[in-house]
């Protein structure tokens, strides 16, 4: 009886260790900062993405993400696709990818709280996700 119980516990450990938990495709930990450069603002924003499909190429993994960024004015208007890019990564291990957006806003942009929205697509699966963050323009 004791041996059977030990075998059951050993089997449960092997089965639970062998399962890889699938990570949901998501954008997380967005950050944004705006720097007053006198006659314009420099805006820097980042977001991390995980759960994308990795393709084995030789002894490396490859991932491909498309993304674009919208800027929402304090009054609610949208400046669509202020920036777009593709991020291709090829490394031995890839657990997450950091996407970066950097753009300038001239003096016609009023002070206030703006929203930056990252829209991200996994080019290997066509899955998509998004994340938003606020950034304040203030002197």
BAFI-3210 file (N, C-alpha, C; in Angstrom, 3 decimals, decimal comma, padded with zeros to 6 digits):
// residues 139
n [1|2|3|4|5|6|7|8|9|10|11|12|13|14|15|16|17|18|19|20|21|22|23|24|25|26|27|28|29|30|31|32|33|34|35|36|37|38|39|40|41|42|43|44|45|46|47|48|49|50|51|52|53|54|55|56|57|58|59|60|61|62|63|64|65|66|67|68|69|70|71|72|73|74|75|76|77|78|79|80|81|82|83|84|85|86|87|88|89|90|91|92|93|94|95|96|97|98|99|100|101|102|103|104|105|106|107|108|109|110|111|112|113|114|115|116|117|118|119|120|121|122|123|124|125|126|127|128|129|130|131|132|133|134|135|136|137|138|139]
n.u [000,825|001,930|003,924|002,383|001,153|003,427|004,226|002,042|002,283|004,817|004,251|002,361|003,968|005,781|004,065|002,965|005,247|005,994|004,162|003,763|002,890|000,693|001,214|-000,722|-001,273|-000,286|000,007|001,946|002,871|003,107|004,849|005,406|006,903|007,316|009,322|010,090|011,356|011,628|010,652|009,272|007,948|009,403|008,400|008,507|007,745|007,084|006,268|005,817|005,633|004,237|003,691|003,562|003,972|006,751|009,141|011,175|014,375|017,000|019,244|018,035|015,362|012,654|010,697|008,014|006,591|004,112|003,395|001,479|000,912|-001,453|-002,405|-004,231|-005,886|-006,299|-008,978|-010,231|-010,038|-008,463|-005,226|-004,407|-002,277|000,331|002,816|004,398|005,695|007,794|008,847|011,367|012,718|015,428|016,760|018,371|016,738|013,523|011,440|009,897|009,136|010,237|008,633|009,202|008,346|008,999|008,509|007,959|006,241|004,982|004,826|002,146|000,649|-001,322|-000,927|-001,643|-003,283|-002,522|-003,322|-001,593|-001,812|-000,853|-001,087|-000,822|000,271|000,768|002,762|003,034|000,779|-001,414|-002,790|-003,917|-003,342|-003,556|-002,415|-002,632|-001,470|-001,097|000,246|001,607|001,682|003,302|004,532]
n.v [-001,189|001,216|001,518|001,851|004,305|005,958|005,655|006,874|009,516|010,140|009,869|011,931|014,167|014,034|014,347|016,898|018,519|018,225|019,611|022,507|025,691|027,646|030,903|033,783|035,924|039,113|042,634|044,413|046,338|049,174|052,246|055,782|058,895|062,423|064,958|068,304|070,251|072,900|074,344|072,153|068,863|065,859|062,619|059,546|056,159|052,895|049,400|046,106|042,839|039,600|036,052|035,591|033,813|031,731|030,803|028,103|028,413|026,938|026,888|028,887|031,087|032,722|035,680|037,814|040,950|043,300|046,729|049,629|053,057|055,088|058,439|060,009|062,953|065,338|066,291|064,230|063,715|061,814|061,102|059,157|056,353|057,474|056,490|053,632|050,299|047,393|044,715|042,509|039,672|037,596|035,188|033,053|032,560|033,802|035,518|037,760|040,755|044,036|046,878|049,987|053,424|056,521|059,906|063,260|066,168|069,198|072,759|073,303|071,504|071,336|071,757|069,062|065,895|063,197|060,220|057,301|054,719|051,479|049,247|045,931|043,257|039,819|038,545|035,887|034,513|036,119|037,041|039,661|042,461|045,085|048,065|050,771|053,981|056,879|060,123|063,150|066,435|069,087|072,199]
n.w [000,000|000,796|-001,125|-003,421|-002,917|-002,864|-005,561|-006,852|-005,965|-007,036|-009,780|-010,085|-009,575|-011,737|-013,940|-013,409|-013,500|-016,111|-017,659|-019,563|-018,759|-020,547|-021,616|-021,596|-024,394|-024,028|-023,327|-021,051|-018,122|-018,990|-019,596|-019,560|-020,442|-020,626|-021,947|-021,584|-024,025|-024,510|-027,157|-027,966|-027,147|-026,060|-026,220|-024,620|-024,581|-023,328|-023,508|-022,335|-023,767|-023,712|-024,199|-026,894|-030,031|-030,434|-032,770|-033,657|-034,968|-036,135|-033,503|-032,148|-031,043|-032,632|-032,887|-033,874|-033,900|-034,721|-034,250|-033,401|-032,437|-030,852|-030,030|-027,584|-027,096|-024,343|-024,435|-025,729|-028,485|-031,143|-032,283|-034,662|-035,158|-034,634|-034,545|-035,936|-036,068|-036,545|-034,617|-034,569|-033,138|-032,367|-030,531|-028,078|-025,855|-025,244|-023,312|-022,918|-024,793|-025,155|-026,268|-027,826|-028,062|-029,452|-029,867|-031,089|-029,963|-031,036|-030,150|-030,409|-029,044|-026,255|-022,681|-020,441|-019,677|-021,607|-023,421|-024,277|-026,497|-027,088|-029,721|-030,446|-032,508|-032,942|-035,315|-036,005|-035,228|-035,564|-033,371|-031,182|-028,978|-026,509|-024,782|-022,504|-021,429|-019,406|-020,053|-018,953|-020,107|-018,938|-017,821]
ca.u [000,000|002,831|004,579|001,408|001,015|004,658|004,163|001,044|002,889|005,876|003,597|001,765|005,068|006,307|003,060|002,833|006,476|006,106|003,234|004,165|001,730|000,627|001,122|-001,658|-000,689|-000,687|000,914|001,932|003,819|003,405|005,431|005,549|007,483|007,412|010,368|009,918|012,601|011,467|009,644|008,592|007,990|009,839|007,633|009,064|006,828|007,445|005,359|006,347|004,672|004,558|002,672|003,619|004,491|008,178|009,437|012,560|015,196|018,300|019,292|017,489|013,933|012,329|009,367|007,766|005,443|003,775|002,668|001,300|000,583|-002,380|-002,321|-005,544|-005,791|-007,073|-010,407|-010,780|-009,715|-007,421|-004,238|-004,222|-001,051|001,411|004,051|004,212|006,981|007,836|009,942|011,790|013,701|015,986|017,665|018,276|015,581|012,711|010,264|009,078|009,749|009,893|008,396|009,483|007,836|009,561|008,030|007,980|005,027|005,399|004,231|000,698|000,020|-001,586|-000,650|-002,732|-003,042|-002,736|-003,223|-000,858|-002,318|-000,092|-001,823|000,230|-000,164|001,756|002,774|003,027|-000,530|-002,441|-003,395|-003,635|-003,551|-003,277|-002,177|-002,634|-000,796|-001,231|001,450|001,182|002,499|003,196|005,793]
ca.v [000,000|002,362|001,648|002,393|005,726|006,606|005,687|007,877|010,837|010,311|010,088|013,276|015,133|013,978|014,914|018,342|019,178|018,123|020,510|023,901|026,566|028,568|032,291|034,563|037,018|040,348|043,766|044,724|047,308|050,340|053,428|056,904|060,117|063,527|065,907|069,634|070,686|074,300|074,553|070,887|067,800|064,532|061,612|058,194|055,197|051,488|048,374|044,747|041,900|038,174|035,123|035,513|032,536|031,676|029,793|027,636|028,524|026,428|026,801|030,136|031,324|033,939|036,238|038,985|041,732|044,575|047,574|051,040|053,839|056,212|059,446|060,561|064,290|065,481|066,481|062,989|063,485|060,805|061,178|057,737|055,832|058,461|055,735|052,197|049,630|045,942|044,277|041,135|039,259|036,255|034,922|031,691|032,549|035,009|035,401|038,930|041,732|045,414|047,753|051,380|054,470|057,837|060,874|064,650|066,956|070,603|073,679|073,397|070,570|072,003|070,997|068,204|064,452|062,498|058,763|056,610|053,348|050,548|048,138|044,967|042,035|038,745|038,212|034,431|033,939|037,138|037,487|041,060|042,941|046,515|048,607|052,227|054,676|058,331|060,937|064,527|067,533|070,220|072,928]
ca.w [000,000|000,892|-002,425|-004,382|-002,597|-003,341|-007,022|-007,244|-005,717|-008,031|-011,072|-010,062|-009,699|-013,106|-014,838|-013,176|-013,942|-017,558|-018,327|-019,701|-018,660|-021,670|-021,182|-022,396|-025,169|-023,380|-023,158|-019,621|-017,559|-019,836|-018,951|-020,491|-019,898|-021,584|-021,590|-022,165|-024,663|-024,871|-028,201|-028,253|-026,140|-026,484|-025,493|-024,656|-023,979|-023,490|-023,008|-022,460|-024,346|-023,507|-024,680|-028,354|-030,542|-030,751|-033,788|-033,580|-036,179|-035,685|-032,040|-031,625|-031,147|-033,366|-032,649|-034,705|-033,450|-035,344|-033,313|-033,697|-031,257|-030,977|-028,979|-027,274|-026,498|-023,103|-024,731|-026,266|-029,899|-031,350|-033,353|-034,944|-035,764|-034,536|-034,756|-036,142|-036,223|-036,432|-033,750|-034,834|-032,138|-032,557|-029,412|-027,540|-024,958|-025,320|-022,450|-023,214|-025,686|-024,823|-027,411|-027,490|-028,944|-029,161|-030,846|-030,643|-030,087|-031,094|-029,176|-030,591|-028,117|-024,976|-021,470|-020,005|-019,631|-022,861|-023,330|-025,330|-026,607|-027,922|-030,325|-030,780|-033,190|-033,112|-036,738|-036,192|-034,898|-035,820|-032,115|-030,905|-027,623|-026,407|-023,448|-022,529|-020,335|-019,459|-019,943|-018,743|-020,599|-018,030|-017,686]
c.u [000,866|003,532|003,643|001,232|002,242|004,672|003,179|001,614|003,976|005,286|002,998|002,834|005,609|005,340|002,975|004,077|006,593|005,191|003,819|002,907|001,777|000,398|000,211|-000,914|-001,201|000,425|000,804|003,013|004,137|003,962|005,549|006,073|007,517|008,439|010,139|011,269|012,504|010,360|008,949|008,738|008,553|009,123|008,280|008,091|007,322|006,315|006,048|005,241|005,171|003,429|002,607|004,197|005,960|008,398|010,902|013,221|016,606|018,281|018,800|015,972|013,717|010,905|009,237|006,475|005,313|003,128|002,521|000,767|-000,387|-002,164|-003,714|-005,345|-006,611|-008,580|-011,030|-010,516|-008,551|-006,524|-003,833|-002,858|000,079|002,768|003,683|005,579|006,763|009,034|010,184|012,877|014,120|017,049|017,493|017,057|014,843|011,497|009,328|009,862|009,296|009,768|008,582|008,889|008,455|009,096|008,047|006,627|005,432|004,590|002,726|-000,050|-000,092|-001,170|-001,871|-002,329|-003,469|-002,672|-002,442|-001,376|-001,438|-001,046|-000,781|-000,384|001,010|001,697|002,727|001,669|-001,699|-003,198|-003,051|-003,970|-003,268|-003,009|-002,181|-002,001|-001,035|000,129|000,965|002,191|002,265|004,550|006,190]
c.v [001,248|002,606|002,240|003,885|006,500|006,718|006,751|009,281|011,123|010,591|011,489|014,349|015,183|014,642|016,425|019,104|019,185|019,076|021,911|024,739|027,567|029,980|033,033|035,682|038,330|041,383|044,189|045,741|048,482|051,492|054,526|058,127|061,160|064,519|067,211|070,086|072,135|074,496|073,260|069,940|066,543|063,524|060,249|057,268|053,783|050,603|047,032|043,832|040,480|037,331|035,014|034,162|032,685|030,526|029,412|027,750|028,132|026,261|028,100|030,155|032,647|034,360|037,509|039,668|042,995|045,425|048,975|051,732|054,952|057,154|060,047|061,888|064,356|065,634|065,270|062,727|062,507|061,185|059,730|057,465|056,870|057,793|054,285|051,574|048,116|045,604|042,799|040,798|037,828|036,048|033,481|031,533|033,865|034,802|036,592|039,845|043,115|046,222|049,198|052,306|055,786|058,774|062,268|065,293|068,423|071,457|073,849|072,439|071,227|071,117|070,169|066,748|063,823|061,001|058,266|055,174|052,569|049,461|047,181|043,739|041,072|038,319|036,708|033,802|034,852|037,535|038,954|041,399|044,441|046,885|050,116|052,784|056,171|058,979|062,378|065,497|068,706|070,883|073,053]
c.w [000,000|-000,442|-003,474|-004,166|-003,069|-004,864|-007,514|-007,074|-006,739|-009,414|-011,152|-010,209|-011,120|-014,073|-014,651|-013,605|-015,458|-018,311|-018,379|-019,671|-019,807|-021,139|-022,148|-023,127|-024,581|-023,371|-021,692|-019,269|-018,488|-019,001|-019,993|-019,746|-020,999|-021,056|-022,331|-022,713|-025,137|-025,875|-028,621|-027,075|-026,784|-025,598|-025,708|-023,940|-024,265|-022,983|-023,225|-022,975|-024,081|-024,073|-026,192|-028,767|-030,896|-031,728|-033,672|-034,945|-035,758|-034,173|-031,393|-031,759|-031,858|-033,026|-033,466|-034,256|-034,289|-034,259|-033,873|-032,454|-031,640|-029,796|-028,802|-026,536|-025,209|-023,346|-025,422|-027,736|-030,005|-032,511|-033,616|-035,562|-035,782|-034,763|-035,025|-036,411|-036,169|-035,564|-034,020|-033,823|-032,437|-031,502|-028,955|-026,637|-025,116|-024,420|-022,631|-024,146|-025,246|-026,119|-026,972|-028,534|-028,498|-030,272|-030,227|-030,886|-030,055|-030,117|-029,356|-029,669|-026,747|-023,815|-021,103|-020,013|-020,955|-022,579|-024,531|-025,333|-027,579|-028,419|-030,895|-031,434|-033,283|-034,571|-037,006|-035,926|-035,264|-034,556|-031,895|-029,459|-027,620|-024,954|-023,562|-021,262|-020,513|-019,367|-019,820|-019,320|-019,665|-017,882|-016,241]
res [x|x|x|x|x|x|x|x|x|x|x|x|x|x|x|x|x|x|x|x|x|x|x|x|x|x|x|x|x|x|x|x|x|x|x|x|x|x|x|x|x|x|x|x|x|x|x|x|x|x|x|x|x|x|x|x|x|x|x|x|x|x|x|x|x|x|x|x|x|x|x|x|x|x|x|x|x|x|x|x|x|x|x|x|x|x|x|x|x|x|x|x|x|x|x|x|x|x|x|x|x|x|x|x|x|x|x|x|x|x|x|x|x|x|x|x|x|x|x|x|x|x|x|x|x|x|x|x|x|x|x|x|x|x|x|x|x|x|x]
***
